Amino acid sequence: MAKWLIGCLLGCLAIPLMAEPSAELMQALNSRVLRVQVGLKNGQYGLGSGVVVAENQVVTNCHVVANATSISVVSGGAAYHAVGVKPDWKHDVCMLQMDDLPISPVTMKSSRDLKYEQAVFNIGYPSFVAAPVSSQGVVKGLFAMDDSVIVRATSSFRQGASGGGLFDETGALVGLITLKSPGKDAYYYYMSIDWVQALIAQPAGPIVVKSELPFWGKPAAEWPYFMKVVFPYLHKDWDGLKAIAQQWTTQEPHNTEAWFYLAAAEYETKDLTMAEQHLHRVVSMNDQHSQAFYYLGLIAESNGKHIEALANVDTLTQLDAEKAEELKVAMKTLP
């Protein structure tokens, strides 16, 4: 199975296409998203991003600061040195303790409160750019892990942006830029703000000189199911996807995404009866799941239920206008 890519040390309600964040909001957030510079034991250095989340505290990814001998953040051309680190290695969330950082923190909201198709945007520093870069998108997946969720959103990012922020329309921090899948149709993932908040009150240790693997850095057999399904889904390995999704539904019968990926595999392997049954289960659990409505529209049209198919188009128009157009095009090509 292909390795996953990360922004590493070298570094749609119809849609309401999200309104561009105001210049004032972007200016305020850009001053709170910082470049992170890391000195390494071999004399080289690495780059990443970070967000000011409390007085003298900057959150970033642990993979950004792994094996560091020194860590600093840059604001307005000035460098400020971290005096300690609070690591959550499993979730790839590390808090940098500063002494004299003259920057006020962002506001934060729990990642658990996000909804599918909710408009979001990110801010980070891809490697060697002079100014922060932003990308807009919507939430496409919320995957339960431990006491919170991993967020998948369509807002893209590039190498070096790891540790930057995902924000909602109000400018509240709702996720931490962390990893993406390979290829041009990449999936983009963000760590939970709940894990960020849990670190704020913890005592800081010394600058890290070692590293531990996060959940996504372990062997593929140990990946969470939401990672295991991506490669077969994007590469149209429907039998492989079905096998993984069946395991997922057995292990996590209340997981919406487990049933969706099983239904997608069933649809593509022509088991339309079971696919329809499982897709209805998905939308009963999550009525914002645009991909499920897309497949339901295809199945209805293929069964000669044109009115029902059109109803799914209408539903999609309110959720994801681009997907609604895809369904209309697909319906015209079906017998």
C-alpha positions as CSV (number, residue, x, y, z in Angstrom):
1,M,0.0,0.0,0.0
2,A,1.4,3.4,-0.9
3,K,3.1,5.5,1.7
4,W,1.4,8.6,2.9
5,L,2.8,12.1,2.3
6,I,3.1,14.8,4.9
7,G,4.0,18.4,5.2
8,C,7.3,17.4,6.8
9,L,10.4,19.0,8.2
10,L,11.5,20.1,4.8
11,G,9.1,21.7,5.1
12,C,-20.6,22.2,-0.5
13,L,-23.8,23.7,1.3
14,A,-24.6,24.5,-2.3
15,I,-21.4,24.8,-1.7
16,P,-22.4,28.0,-0.2
17,L,-19.1,28.5,-1.6
18,M,-17.6,30.0,1.4
19,A,-17.4,33.7,1.4
20,E,-13.8,35.0,1.3
21,P,-12.6,35.7,4.8
22,S,-12.4,39.4,5.4
23,A,-9.1,41.1,5.0
24,E,-9.2,42.1,8.7
25,L,-9.8,38.5,9.8
26,M,-7.0,37.2,7.6
27,Q,-4.6,39.8,8.9
28,A,-5.4,38.9,12.4
29,L,-5.0,35.2,11.8
30,N,-1.8,35.5,9.7
31,S,-0.1,37.2,12.6
32,R,-0.9,34.3,14.8
33,V,0.2,31.5,12.4
34,L,4.0,31.4,12.5
35,R,6.8,29.7,10.7
36,V,8.6,27.1,12.9
37,Q,12.4,26.6,12.4
38,V,14.1,23.5,13.8
39,G,17.8,22.9,14.4
40,L,18.7,19.2,14.0
41,K,21.5,17.1,15.5
42,N,23.2,16.7,12.1
43,G,23.6,20.4,11.8
44,Q,20.8,20.8,9.2
45,Y,17.4,22.4,9.9
46,G,13.8,21.9,9.2
47,L,10.7,24.1,8.6
48,G,7.1,23.9,9.6
49,S,4.2,26.0,10.8
50,G,2.6,26.7,14.2
51,V,-0.3,28.6,15.8
52,V,-0.4,30.7,18.9
53,V,-3.0,29.1,21.1
54,A,-2.3,30.5,24.5
55,E,0.0,33.0,26.1
56,N,3.6,32.0,25.2
57,Q,2.3,28.7,23.7
58,V,2.5,27.7,20.1
59,V,1.1,24.4,18.8
60,T,2.7,22.5,15.9
61,N,3.0,18.9,14.8
62,C,5.4,16.6,16.7
63,H,6.9,15.4,13.4
64,V,7.9,19.0,12.7
65,V,10.1,19.2,15.9
66,A,11.2,15.5,16.1
67,N,14.9,15.1,16.9
68,A,15.3,18.9,17.4
69,T,18.2,20.5,19.3
70,S,16.7,23.9,19.0
71,I,13.2,25.3,18.0
72,S,12.2,28.9,17.2
73,V,9.2,30.6,15.7
74,V,9.4,33.6,13.4
75,S,7.1,36.6,13.6
76,G,7.7,39.9,11.8
77,G,11.2,38.9,10.9
78,A,12.1,38.3,14.6
79,A,12.9,34.8,15.9
80,Y,11.6,33.7,19.4
81,H,13.2,30.6,20.9
82,A,11.2,27.8,22.5
83,V,12.2,26.9,26.0
84,G,10.3,23.6,26.3
85,V,8.0,21.2,24.5
86,K,4.8,19.3,25.6
87,P,4.4,16.3,23.2
88,D,1.5,14.1,22.4
89,W,3.3,11.8,20.1
90,K,0.4,9.5,19.3
91,H,-1.7,12.3,17.9
92,D,1.2,14.2,16.4
93,V,0.4,17.3,18.5
94,C,3.3,19.2,20.2
95,M,3.1,22.4,22.2
96,L,6.0,24.8,22.2
97,Q,6.6,26.7,25.5
98,M,7.9,30.2,24.8
99,D,9.1,32.9,27.3
100,D,8.6,36.2,25.6
101,L,6.3,35.8,22.6
102,P,4.4,39.1,22.1
103,I,1.4,37.7,20.2
104,S,-2.1,37.1,21.5
105,P,-3.7,33.6,20.9
106,V,-6.4,32.6,18.4
107,T,-9.8,31.4,19.7
108,M,-10.5,27.7,19.5
109,K,-13.5,25.4,19.0
110,S,-13.8,21.7,19.5
111,S,-13.3,19.7,16.4
112,R,-16.2,17.5,17.5
113,D,-18.5,20.3,16.8
114,L,-17.7,20.4,13.1
115,K,-20.3,19.3,10.5
116,Y,-20.0,17.7,7.1
117,E,-19.9,20.3,4.3
118,Q,-19.1,23.1,6.8
119,A,-16.9,25.8,5.2
120,V,-13.3,26.0,6.5
121,F,-10.0,27.5,5.4
122,N,-6.4,26.8,6.4
123,I,-3.3,28.9,6.9
124,G,0.3,27.6,6.9
125,Y,3.8,28.2,5.6
126,P,4.7,25.9,2.8
127,S,8.5,25.5,2.7
128,F,10.5,28.7,1.9
129,V,7.5,30.9,1.1
130,A,7.8,34.4,2.5
131,A,4.2,34.8,3.6
132,P,1.5,32.5,4.9
133,V,-0.6,30.6,2.4
134,S,-4.4,30.0,2.7
135,S,-6.8,27.5,1.0
136,Q,-10.5,27.2,1.3
137,G,-12.7,24.1,1.4
138,V,-15.4,22.2,3.3
139,V,-15.4,19.4,5.8
140,K,-15.7,16.0,4.1
141,G,-15.0,13.5,6.9
142,L,-15.0,13.3,10.7
143,F,-13.3,10.1,11.9
144,A,-13.6,9.1,15.6
145,M,-10.4,8.5,17.3
146,D,-9.9,8.2,21.1
147,D,-11.9,11.0,22.7
148,S,-12.2,13.2,19.5
149,V,-12.1,13.2,15.7
150,I,-9.7,13.4,12.8
151,V,-10.9,16.0,10.3
152,R,-10.8,15.6,6.5
153,A,-11.4,18.7,4.5
154,T,-11.0,19.8,0.9
155,S,-8.8,22.7,1.8
156,S,-5.4,21.6,0.4
157,F,-1.9,22.3,1.7
158,R,1.7,21.7,0.7
159,Q,4.8,20.4,2.2
160,G,6.0,22.6,5.1
161,A,2.5,23.7,6.2
162,S,2.4,21.0,8.9
163,G,1.4,22.5,12.2
164,G,-0.6,25.4,10.6
165,G,-4.3,25.9,11.4
166,L,-7.7,25.0,10.0
167,F,-10.3,27.7,10.8
168,D,-14.0,28.0,10.6
169,E,-15.8,31.1,9.1
170,T,-15.6,33.0,12.4
171,G,-11.8,32.5,12.5
172,A,-11.8,29.9,15.3
173,L,-9.1,27.3,15.2
174,V,-10.8,23.9,14.5
175,G,-8.0,21.7,13.3
176,L,-4.2,21.3,12.9
177,I,-2.7,20.7,9.4
178,T,-1.0,17.3,9.6
179,L,-1.0,14.9,6.7
180,K,-2.3,14.0,3.2
181,S,-2.6,11.0,1.1
182,P,-0.5,10.6,-2.1
183,G,-1.5,11.7,-5.6
184,K,-3.3,14.5,-7.4
185,D,-6.7,13.5,-5.7
186,A,-5.2,13.7,-2.2
187,Y,-7.2,13.6,1.0
188,Y,-6.1,16.3,3.5
189,Y,-6.3,15.5,7.2
190,Y,-6.2,17.7,10.3
191,M,-5.6,16.8,14.0
192,S,-8.2,17.6,16.7
193,I,-8.2,20.8,18.6
194,D,-9.4,18.9,21.6
195,W,-5.9,17.3,21.8
196,V,-4.4,20.8,21.5
197,Q,-6.4,22.1,24.4
198,A,-5.5,19.1,26.5
199,L,-1.8,20.1,26.3
200,I,-2.1,23.7,27.4
201,A,-2.2,23.1,31.1
202,Q,0.5,20.4,31.0
203,P,4.0,21.1,32.2
204,A,6.7,21.5,29.5
205,G,9.7,19.3,29.2
206,P,13.0,20.0,27.6
207,I,13.5,20.5,23.9
208,V,12.9,17.2,22.3
209,V,15.9,15.2,21.0
210,K,14.1,12.0,20.1
211,S,10.9,11.1,18.4
212,E,8.1,8.5,18.6
213,L,5.9,7.5,15.7
214,P,2.4,9.0,15.5
215,F,-0.5,6.7,14.7
216,W,-0.2,7.4,10.9
217,G,3.5,6.7,10.9
218,K,3.1,3.1,12.0
219,P,3.1,0.1,9.6
220,A,0.1,0.0,7.3
221,A,-1.4,-3.0,9.2
222,E,-1.7,-0.8,12.3
223,W,-3.3,2.2,10.5
224,P,-6.8,3.2,11.5
225,Y,-9.5,2.1,9.0
226,F,-10.0,5.6,7.6
227,M,-6.5,5.5,6.3
228,K,-6.7,1.9,5.0
229,V,-9.6,2.6,2.7
230,V,-8.1,5.5,0.8
231,F,-5.8,3.7,-1.5
232,P,-8.3,1.0,-2.7
233,Y,-11.0,3.7,-3.0
234,L,-9.0,6.1,-5.1
235,H,-7.4,3.3,-7.2
236,K,-10.8,1.5,-7.8
237,D,-9.7,-1.7,-6.0
238,W,-13.4,-2.5,-5.1
239,D,-12.8,-6.0,-3.8
240,G,-10.0,-4.8,-1.6
241,L,-12.1,-1.9,-0.4
242,K,-15.0,-4.2,0.4
243,A,-12.8,-6.5,2.5
244,I,-11.4,-3.6,4.5
245,A,-14.9,-1.9,4.9
246,Q,-16.4,-5.2,6.1
247,Q,-13.8,-5.4,8.8
248,W,-14.4,-1.8,9.7
249,T,-18.2,-2.2,10.0
250,T,-17.7,-5.2,12.2
251,Q,-15.2,-3.4,14.5
252,E,-17.1,-0.1,14.5
253,P,-20.8,-0.7,13.6
254,H,-21.8,2.9,14.5
255,N,-19.2,4.5,12.2
256,T,-20.9,6.3,9.3
257,E,-17.8,6.2,7.1
258,A,-17.4,2.4,7.5
259,W,-20.9,1.8,6.1
260,F,-20.3,4.4,3.3
261,Y,-17.1,2.7,2.0
262,L,-18.8,-0.7,2.2
263,A,-21.7,0.7,0.2
264,A,-19.4,2.3,-2.4
265,A,-17.6,-1.0,-2.9
266,E,-20.9,-2.8,-3.2
267,Y,-22.2,-0.4,-5.8
268,E,-19.0,-0.7,-7.9
269,T,-19.2,-4.5,-7.7
270,K,-22.9,-4.4,-8.9
271,D,-24.4,-5.4,-5.6
272,L,-27.0,-2.6,-5.8
273,T,-29.5,-4.0,-3.3
274,M,-27.0,-4.1,-0.4
275,A,-25.4,-0.8,-1.5
276,E,-28.7,0.9,-1.4
277,Q,-29.5,-0.6,2.0
278,H,-26.2,0.6,3.5
279,L,-26.4,4.0,1.9
280,H,-29.7,4.6,3.5
281,R,-28.1,3.6,6.8
282,V,-25.4,6.2,6.2
283,V,-27.8,9.1,5.6
284,S,-29.9,8.1,8.5
285,M,-26.8,8.5,10.6
286,N,-25.6,11.6,8.8
287,D,-28.0,13.6,6.6
288,Q,-25.1,15.8,5.4
289,H,-23.2,13.0,3.7
290,S,-23.1,14.2,0.1
291,Q,-21.3,11.2,-1.3
292,A,-24.0,8.9,0.0
293,F,-26.7,10.9,-1.7
294,Y,-24.7,10.8,-4.9
295,Y,-24.6,7.0,-5.0
296,L,-28.3,6.8,-4.0
297,G,-29.1,9.0,-7.0
298,L,-27.2,6.7,-9.3
299,I,-28.9,3.6,-7.9
300,A,-32.4,5.2,-8.2
301,E,-31.8,6.2,-11.8
302,S,-30.4,2.8,-12.7
303,N,-33.6,1.3,-11.2
304,G,-35.8,3.5,-13.4
305,K,-36.8,5.7,-10.4
306,H,-36.2,9.0,-12.1
307,I,-38.2,11.1,-9.6
308,E,-36.3,9.6,-6.7
309,A,-33.1,10.3,-8.5
310,L,-34.1,13.9,-9.0
311,A,-34.9,14.2,-5.3
312,N,-31.3,13.2,-4.6
313,V,-30.1,15.9,-7.0
314,D,-32.1,18.4,-5.1
315,T,-30.7,17.3,-1.8
316,L,-27.2,17.4,-3.2
317,T,-27.8,20.9,-4.5
318,Q,-28.2,22.0,-0.9
319,L,-25.1,20.2,0.3
320,D,-22.5,20.1,-2.5
321,A,-23.4,21.9,-5.7
322,E,-20.4,20.3,-7.6
323,K,-21.5,16.8,-6.6
324,A,-25.1,17.6,-7.7
325,E,-23.8,18.6,-11.2
326,E,-21.8,15.3,-11.3
327,L,-24.9,13.4,-10.5
328,K,-27.0,15.2,-13.2
329,V,-24.3,14.4,-15.8
330,A,-24.1,10.8,-14.7
331,M,-27.9,10.4,-14.9
332,K,-28.0,11.4,-18.5
333,T,-25.5,8.7,-19.4
334,L,-27.3,5.9,-17.6
335,P,-29.7,3.6,-19.5
